Amino acid sequence: MTTTQAAPSMGELQEREHGTGHDYAKGSPHIRHHTIRDRLVTGLHTLVQEVIDRNGQCRVLELGAGHGTFTDHLLAAGAHVTVTEMSEPSVRFLEHRYRRNPNVTVVHDQDGTAACQVGVVDAVVCVSVLHHIPDYLGTVKQLVENIAPGGAFISAQDPLWYSRRSRMSMNLDRNAYFLWRLGQGQFRRGLSTRLRRMRGIYDEANEADMVEYHVVRDGVDEEALENLLTSAFEKVELQRYWSTQSGLLQAVGERFFPPTTFNLVAGHRI
């Protein structure tokens, strides 16, 4: 008798990829590179201050907080923050980190639905997270419905929709990543994964595919997101820019290479 093993849940895959001791900064340009990080931090402070000026408070829902890199900045700006995380080790880390801070609530989002059940908030922050969500458009729509009038939404560091990017953009992006990956170890595993994806083969039990590339196979549709937000906010700004893991290639790419990544900032919820 043959038994079929159930595919691991997204929570289980997240814990494999982002387990105990995971370094969120290692492969994250928005954490590693000061030009991207400083721009994002400035944007978060501006968002919180504008919401406080309008609403008198800023209750932020932050999806996929990791180890709280940007949670600290939201708190410093004056927000009360509810953070969600799928990885249990990261949840434990966050709970310990903010155990004495009454302005932080940590939610273990085991099945990816908890964020939409938090209730009314003044702002939603998604930093490098939408490309991990299969139905990101549906999720954003639900999240926006929970934002109070005058509130805001920001999504940062997601890959542009592939079909709108030039061949040069795609090749530069992939080669820059591959050159960076050569110095990170596990070369054989990385090469095997790359060759498999080039053949259009994806493994639903492999966290390398289902966590980091669940939707990134085709990027994230920034224009569809912009249209969704435009119907709910008075102002929406789409910011396209170059982003890669290598510090040297980031510095060069910011000046000369086509954009690969985007932020969306929406203000004043109607």
Buried (B, 14 or more C-beta within 10 A) or exposed (E): EEEEEEEBEBBBBBBBBBEEEBEBBEBBBBBBBEBBBEBBBEBBBBBBBBBBEBBEEBBBBBBBBBBBBBBBBBBEBBBBBBBBBBBBBBBBBBBEBBEEEEBBBBBBBBEBEBBBEBEEBBBBBBBBBBBBBEEBBEBBBBBBEBBBEBBBBBBBBBBBBBEEBEEEBBEBBBEBBEBBBEEEEEEEEBEEBEEBBEEEEBEEEBBBBBBBBBBBEEBBBBEEBBEBBEEBBEEBBBBBBBBBBBEEBBEBBBEEBBBBBBBBBBBBBE
